[in-house]
Amino acid sequence: MLIWRAMNDMLPTNDWLYQHRLCLDAACPWGCNQAESAIHVFGNCTFMTRIRAEIERMNIHFNPNSNNLQDLLLDKMTISMRSAK
């Protein structure tokens, strides 16, 4: 469900909430000085980058060469499926 919502721009990020007049500010709450969109959260959010680094220290790796949000999410789904085996 998360992947479907992210690929269809339906995650309740601050940017999405702001566009639908449900929030006063689209900014990332972690101080990145960017709008908190799904692309930002899964791509270049400073806080999420630190989280991914910690996860990779646990030997779970992400592909930094993903060209778009769909590729990035599919990469993460593939990783999750591999680690579940």
Secondary structure, 3 states (H helix, E strand, C coil): CHHHHHHCCCCCCHHHHHHCCCCCCCECCCCCCCECCHHHHHHCCHHHHHHHHHHHHCCCCCCCCCCCHHHHHHHHHHHHHHHHC
